[in-house]
């Protein structure tokens, strides 16, 4: 099935995208322009910035590559928020919507993992916890709603995340460049491989 997908580099068939589609620049540039929470934060906070936060919170070095890439599939399907998924299920899709979204994420993750020579680790408990801690910190910082069910350990981790948020670039250009820079650092550590040079993308 041909699914036209428009990009600045031209139109591609989304149903047939391969590893070559997921270069460092294309992922970072797109994620930096996608605001978390459908843009309802008081200031811009992109998926790229969130990914940098999750990577910083990830406790194990060998997982940091995928921690940075954990939402890279959103460069294709966007940031479909949990409330949006719940609403789509409510109004007629049932669990089929959730199943389809999860299947799409899994397929894209496998392609991205191949491109970056970084095995998908989306089910890693450590990455999932770092993502959850980032989420709780974002709730507190951006919406003034700190969770009241946190354990002492949770509170310590969430506070660390809250302290990190102001240090992470928020503008789209800065967050894009910071994401790419961190990807380059992780590549130099042998934790992933950049699929293409940044210069090739920018040309």
C-alpha positions as a printed Julia matrix, in Angstrom:
203×3 Matrix{Float64}:
   0.0    0.0    0.0
   1.44   3.34  -1.09
   1.26   5.93   1.72
   2.55   9.31   0.49
   4.59  10.98   3.23
   5.77  14.52   2.53
   9.17  15.68   3.76
  11.48  18.57   2.89
  13.59  16.05   0.99
  10.62  14.91  -1.09
   7.69  12.52  -0.86
   8.31   8.94   0.22
   6.12   5.88   0.6
   5.65   5.62   4.34
   4.72   1.97   4.06
   8.12   1.2    2.56
  10.49   3.39   4.58
  13.77   1.73   5.39
  16.75   2.42   7.65
  18.1    5.1    5.29
  15.12   7.32   6.19
  16.19   7.68   9.84
  19.32   9.8    9.75
  20.44  11.84  12.75
  19.38  15.12  11.23
  15.97  13.94  10.03
  15.05  12.52  13.44
  16.41  15.42  15.49
  14.99  18.12  13.22
  11.51  16.59  13.36
  11.45  15.76  17.07
  12.63  19.28  17.88
   9.57  20.7   16.13
   7.05  18.4   17.86
   5.88  19.8   21.18
   5.04  17.43  23.98
   1.46  17.42  25.34
   0.2   18.64  21.95
   1.79  22.02  22.64
  -0.16  22.73  25.83
   2.92  23.42  27.94
   3.4   27.08  29.0
   6.56  27.21  26.91
   7.88  25.0   24.12
   9.07  21.59  25.27
   9.82  19.27  22.4
  10.1   15.53  22.05
  13.8   16.09  21.34
  14.19  17.88  24.69
  12.24  15.12  26.44
  14.48  12.5   24.83
  17.58  14.28  26.08
  16.07  14.27  29.57
  15.28  10.55  29.45
  18.79   9.75  28.22
  20.29  11.81  31.06
  18.14   9.95  33.58
  18.92   6.48  32.22
  21.18   4.84  34.84
  23.02   2.33  32.64
  25.5    3.38  29.98
  24.68   0.48  27.65
  21.04   1.64  27.49
  21.72   5.3   26.8
  21.71   4.89  23.02
  18.16   3.61  22.95
  17.12   6.02  25.72
  17.93   8.85  23.3
  16.15   7.05  20.46
  13.17   5.76  22.45
  10.74   8.23  20.86
  12.41   8.43  17.44
   9.38   6.7   15.89
   7.47   9.91  16.65
   9.4   11.54  13.82
   6.97   9.56  11.63
   3.75   9.08  13.62
   3.98  12.14  15.85
   3.51  12.31  19.6
   0.15  10.6   20.06
  -0.58  11.42  23.69
  -2.04   8.86  26.07
  -5.25  10.9   26.53
  -5.6   11.07  22.73
  -5.26   7.3   22.45
  -7.77   6.8   25.26
 -10.2    9.15  23.53
  -9.85   7.39  20.17
 -10.52   4.07  21.91
 -13.54   5.6   23.67
 -15.24   7.01  20.58
 -15.18   3.91  18.46
 -11.85   2.26  17.92
 -11.78   0.14  21.02
  -8.5   -1.54  21.83
  -7.79  -1.95  18.11
  -6.51   1.63  18.06
  -4.05   0.99  20.87
  -2.94  -2.27  19.25
  -2.35  -0.59  15.89
  -0.35   2.26  17.43
   1.82  -0.14  19.41
   2.39  -2.25  16.3
   3.41   0.82  14.3
   5.83   1.91  17.03
   7.34  -1.56  17.18
   7.83  -1.75  13.42
   9.44   1.68  13.27
  11.62   0.93  16.3
  13.01  -2.15  14.56
  13.84  -0.11  11.44
  15.45   2.62  13.53
  17.41   0.04  15.52
  18.78  -1.37  12.28
  19.69   2.1   10.98
  21.5    3.05  14.17
  22.94  -0.39  14.97
  21.28  -0.03  18.36
  18.91  -2.82  19.43
  15.46  -1.51  20.39
  15.12  -1.58  24.16
  11.66  -0.07  24.53
  10.68  -2.75  27.03
  13.71  -2.11  29.23
  12.5   -1.44  32.76
  15.29   1.09  33.26
  14.37   3.13  30.17
  10.67   2.91  30.99
  11.37   4.15  34.5
  13.52   7.03  33.2
  10.67   7.94  30.82
   8.17   7.79  33.7
  10.37   9.92  35.95
  10.73  12.47  33.13
   6.95  12.49  32.74
   6.36  13.14  36.45
   8.93  15.96  36.4
   7.29  17.51  33.34
   3.91  17.4   35.06
   5.38  19.25  38.01
   7.44  21.81  36.1
   5.0   22.62  33.32
   1.61  22.01  34.9
   2.28  22.48  38.62
   0.97  19.0   39.36
   3.59  17.03  41.25
   2.45  13.47  41.8
   1.34  12.69  45.35
   1.9    8.94  45.11
   5.69   8.97  44.86
   7.93   6.96  47.15
  10.98   8.58  48.73
  13.16   7.13  45.95
  10.72   8.38  43.31
  10.75  11.87  44.78
  14.53  12.0   44.69
  14.63  10.89  41.06
  11.83  13.24  40.01
  13.51  16.17  41.75
  16.71  15.39  39.86
  14.72  15.45  36.63
  13.08  18.74  37.59
  16.54  20.19  38.18
  17.71  18.97  34.76
  14.82  20.43  32.75
  16.06  24.06  32.84
  19.46  22.87  31.62
  18.04  21.27  28.47
  17.57  23.55  25.43
  13.93  24.33  24.74
  14.01  26.21  21.43
  13.64  23.93  18.45
  16.99  24.74  16.83
  18.89  24.4   20.11
  17.14  21.16  21.08
  17.76  19.72  17.6
  21.45  20.57  17.77
  21.75  19.26  21.34
  20.09  15.98  20.33
  22.5   15.56  17.42
  25.48  16.46  19.59
  24.48  13.88  22.18
  23.97  11.26  19.46
  27.49  11.98  18.24
  28.86  11.58  21.77
  27.08   8.26  22.22
  28.37   7.12  18.83
  31.93   7.98  19.91
  31.33   5.71  22.92
  30.29   2.84  20.64
  26.69   2.84  21.92
  25.14   3.48  18.51
  26.15   4.41  14.97
  25.09   7.54  13.13
  23.34   6.35   9.95
  24.51   9.3    7.82
  26.66  12.36   8.25
  24.92  15.53   9.33
  26.54  17.31   6.41
  24.88  14.94   3.97
  21.47  15.71   5.45
  22.0   19.45   5.45
  23.25  19.5    1.86
